[in-house]
Amino acid sequence: SGETASCVTRQAGSPGKPLGLGFFGERRSAKEGELSASKVFRIGGTLGHPNSLGAYIAGVLPVMMAMCLATVPKRLRMLAMAACAGGSVALVLSFSRSAWVAAALCFVLLVAWLLADRARRNRVLPIALISVVICLALGAFAPLIKARWTDDDNGSTVSRFSQFRVTGEMIRAHPWLGVGLNHYTSAVHLHETYVTDNKRGMVYLMEGRVHNVLLMTAAESGIPILVWLGWFLGTIAWTGWRSIGRSRDELVRFALMGMLLGLFARILHDTFHTGNLALNPYLWVFTAILAASPRIVAAERAPSEAPV
C-alpha cells in the first residue's frame, strides 16, 4: 500500500520511522540503509533488529509453505497461504539479504522434495499459488530489492571478511577452550593486525562481534564445542529426515519437512549475522520436535504394531 511504501522509502535527509504499530509491541529502534538517492527503513517488528526479524521469518516461512502443500482442511491451507503472503512482505521489508537467500533456497528444496515423490507431483496448483505470492511480494518492492543487492552498503559486506580473518586468529590462538563465553568483544582487539591511530583495529571499532554464529562459537568455546555442535545438528537432521521417509501421515511428513528446512534456514542466516545459540528458538524447539519424530512416527502405527 502507499502508506507502507511511504514508511519504507524516505528521501535523503529525512528521518525514517517505524510503522506506528506500537500497540502490537513494535520496537522503536530504527535502522536505515543508504540506497542510491534514498533511504530505506528496515522494519524490525517486535524483534527490534531487522536481521532478527528476517531470521525469524526465514525459519517460520518453510513451515507455512509446507502447510500450503499438505493435504489439510481448506481453511488451514488458506490460513497458511495468508501467512506466506504476509510473511513474504515482512521478509522483503526486513531487507536482510541472508534471510532472503535462506527462504528462497528452502522453497526450492521443498519443491524439489515434493516433485521427487511421484505420488505428489499433482500439487502443481499450490506450488503455483505460493510462487505467485512470492513474485507479487518481490515485484512490489523490486526497485528497493535491486538497490539492496547492487548499491553501496557502506562496507557492511566487506566488514564480514575482516571479522572472519580476526576470528580465525582468535581460534588459532585459543583452539581448545576459546577466549571464554561472552568475552569475544573484550578480546577481539588483541588479535587484530589492522591498527589505527588510537591502536584499535577496524573490526573492534566498527563491527565488534563476528557475523557468523559458528565462528563465534569456536572463538568463545573452542573447536571441540564447534565439532560437537556440528555433530548435534547433523544427528538431528538425519533423525528428522528418516522420520519424514517413514511417516505414513502426510501432515506429519510436511510439518517435519517444514521444520527441518526452517532449522536449516536459521543456521544459514546466522552464518552471516551475529546470533546467540542459547536464545535461538529454532535450535531448541525445532530440534526437540525432530529428535522426538521417531516416537511420533511410531505412534502412527496400529495398536498391535506399536512398540511396548
ZAMARGU-4260 file (C-alpha; in steps of 0.2 Angstrom, whole numbers, plus 5000, padded with zeros to 4 digits):
<rodrens>
0) 5000/5000/5000 | 5005/5018/4998 | 5006/5020/5017 | 5018/5005/5019 | 5029/5012/5004
5) 5030/5029/5012 | 5036/5021/5028 | 5049/5011/5019 | 5056/5023/5007 | 5062/5041/5013
10) 5071/5055/5003 | 5089/5058/5008 | 5090/5068/5023 | 5073/5064/5030 | 5071/5053/5045
15) 5063/5036/5044 | 5051/5030/5057 | 5043/5013/5062 | 5026/5008/5055 | 5016/5015/5070
20) 5011/4998/5077 | 5017/5001/5095 | 5002/4994/5102 | 5007/4977/5094 | 5024/4978/5103
25) 5034/4986/5088 | 5050/4992/5095 | 5056/5010/5091 | 5074/5005/5087 | 5076/5012/5069
30) 5089/5005/5056 | 5091/5014/5040 | 5101/5010/5025 | 5108/5022/5011 | 5102/5016/4994
35) 5106/5027/4980 | 5097/5044/4982 | 5085/5037/4995 | 5085/5029/5012 | 5076/5013/5016
40) 5069/5010/5033 | 5071/4992/5038 | 5057/4986/5049 | 5061/4975/5064 | 5044/4972/5071
45) 5043/4966/5089 | 5060/4959/5087 | 5068/4976/5085 | 5083/4972/5074 | 5078/4969/5055
50) 5090/4955/5054 | 5082/4947/5069 | 5065/4949/5060 | 5072/4941/5044 | 5079/4927/5053
55) 5063/4923/5062 | 5053/4924/5046 | 5065/4913/5036 | 5064/4900/5050 | 5045/4900/5050
60) 5040/4903/5032 | 5046/4885/5027 | 5033/4878/5039 | 5019/4888/5032 | 5024/4884/5014
65) 5024/4865/5019 | 5006/4868/5026 | 5001/4875/5009 | 5006/4859/5001 | 5000/4846/5013
70) 4983/4838/5012 | 4975/4848/5026 | 4957/4856/5028 | 4955/4871/5016 | 4953/4883/5030
75) 4970/4879/5037 | 4978/4879/5019 | 4971/4897/5016 | 4977/4902/5033 | 4994/4896/5029
80) 4993/4905/5012 | 4989/4921/5020 | 5004/4919/5032 | 5015/4916/5017 | 5009/4932/5009
85) 5011/4942/5025 | 5027/4934/5029 | 5035/4937/5012 | 5031/4955/5013 | 5038/4957/5030
90) 5053/4947/5025 | 5056/4959/5010 | 5054/4974/5021 | 5067/4967/5033 | 5080/4969/5019
95) 5090/4955/5026 | 5099/4948/5011 | 5104/4932/5020 | 5086/4929/5026 | 5081/4931/5008
100) 5093/4918/5001 | 5089/4906/5015 | 5070/4907/5012 | 5072/4906/4993 | 5083/4891/4995
105) 5071/4882/5007 | 5057/4885/4994 | 5067/4877/4980 | 5072/4862/4991 | 5054/4860/4997
110) 5048/4860/4979 | 5061/4848/4973 | 5057/4836/4988 | 5039/4837/4983 | 5042/4834/4964
115) 5054/4819/4968 | 5039/4810/4975 | 5029/4803/4961 | 5013/4801/4971 | 5013/4820/4975
120) 5018/4828/4958 | 5000/4834/4956 | 5002/4848/4968 | 5006/4860/4955 | 4992/4872/4959
125) 4998/4875/4977 | 5016/4877/4971 | 5010/4890/4958 | 5000/4899/4971 | 5015/4901/4983
130) 5025/4906/4968 | 5013/4920/4963 | 5013/4926/4981 | 5031/4927/4982 | 5033/4935/4965
135) 5020/4948/4970 | 5030/4952/4986 | 5046/4954/4976 | 5038/4964/4962 | 5030/4977/4973
140) 5047/4981/4980 | 5058/4977/4965 | 5067/4993/4964 | 5072/4993/4983 | 5077/4974/4982
145) 5088/4978/4967 | 5096/4993/4976 | 5099/4982/4991 | 5109/4970/4981 | 5118/4982/4969
150) 5121/4998/4979 | 5135/5003/4990 | 5131/4995/5008 | 5144/5007/5017 | 5156/4992/5019
155) 5144/4980/5028 | 5148/4966/5016 | 5167/4970/5016 | 5167/4971/5035 | 5162/4952/5036
160) 5179/4947/5029 | 5189/4957/5041 | 5179/4949/5055 | 5182/4932/5048 | 5200/4935/5047
165) 5202/4941/5065 | 5191/4927/5072 | 5202/4915/5063 | 5217/4922/5073 | 5207/4921/5089
170) 5203/4902/5085 | 5221/4899/5081 | 5227/4907/5097 | 5214/4898/5108 | 5209/4882/5099
175) 5204/4871/5113 | 5195/4882/5126 | 5192/4898/5116 | 5193/4915/5124 | 5178/4912/5136
180) 5159/4914/5134 | 5154/4932/5131 | 5172/4938/5130 | 5174/4940/5111 | 5171/4959/5111
185) 5183/4961/5125 | 5197/4951/5117 | 5195/4954/5098 | 5207/4970/5098 | 5221/4959/5105
190) 5221/4949/5089 | 5219/4962/5076 | 5233/4967/5064 | 5225/4982/5056 | 5230/4996/5068
195) 5223/5014/5068 | 5229/5029/5076 | 5221/5025/5093 | 5229/5007/5092 | 5212/4999/5089
200) 5208/4989/5074 | 5194/4992/5061 | 5184/4977/5067 | 5184/4982/5085 | 5179/5000/5081
205) 5165/4996/5068 | 5159/4978/5070 | 5164/4971/5087 | 5155/4954/5085 | 5159/4942/5071
210) 5144/4940/5059 | 5145/4921/5060 | 5137/4911/5074 | 5148/4896/5071 | 5164/4905/5071
215) 5158/4914/5086 | 5156/4898/5095 | 5173/4892/5090 | 5181/4908/5096 | 5172/4908/5113
220) 5171/4890/5117 | 5184/4881/5106 | 5185/4870/5091 | 5179/4854/5101 | 5162/4863/5105
225) 5160/4868/5087 | 5163/4850/5082 | 5150/4844/5095 | 5138/4857/5088 | 5140/4850/5070
230) 5138/4833/5076 | 5122/4838/5086 | 5114/4847/5071 | 5119/4833/5059 | 5111/4820/5070
235) 5095/4830/5072 | 5094/4832/5053 | 5097/4814/5050 | 5084/4809/5063 | 5071/4821/5056
240) 5075/4815/5038 | 5072/4797/5042 | 5056/4800/5051 | 5050/4810/5036 | 5053/4795/5025
245) 5045/4783/5037 | 5029/4793/5042 | 5013/4787/5034 | 5004/4803/5040 | 5006/4816/5026
250) 5003/4831/5038 | 5017/4824/5050 | 5028/4822/5035 | 5026/4840/5029 | 5027/4848/5046
255) 5043/4839/5049 | 5050/4844/5032 | 5045/4862/5036 | 5054/4862/5052 | 5069/4854/5045
260) 5070/4867/5032 | 5066/4881/5045 | 5081/4875/5055 | 5092/4875/5040 | 5087/4892/5035
265) 5090/4899/5053 | 5108/4891/5053 | 5111/4898/5036 | 5106/4915/5041 | 5116/4915/5056
270) 5132/4911/5046 | 5131/4929/5040 | 5125/4938/5056 | 5128/4939/5074 | 5117/4927/5085
275) 5116/4918/5101 | 5113/4900/5101 | 5106/4900/5118 | 5092/4912/5113 | 5089/4904/5096
280) 5071/4896/5097 | 5074/4885/5082 | 5089/4877/5089 | 5078/4870/5103 | 5060/4870/5098
285) 5063/4863/5080 | 5077/4851/5086 | 5067/4844/5100 | 5052/4840/5089 | 5064/4832/5076
290) 5073/4822/5089 | 5056/4816/5095 | 5050/4812/5077 | 5054/4793/5078 | 5041/4792/5093
295) 5029/4802/5083 | 5030/4791/5068 | 5029/4775/5079 | 5013/4782/5087 | 5005/4782/5069
300) 5005/4763/5069 | 4991/4752/5074 | 4990/4747/5092 | 4995/4729/5088 | 5011/4736/5079
305) 5015/4749/5091 | 5031/4746/5102 | 5028/4742/5120
</rodrens>
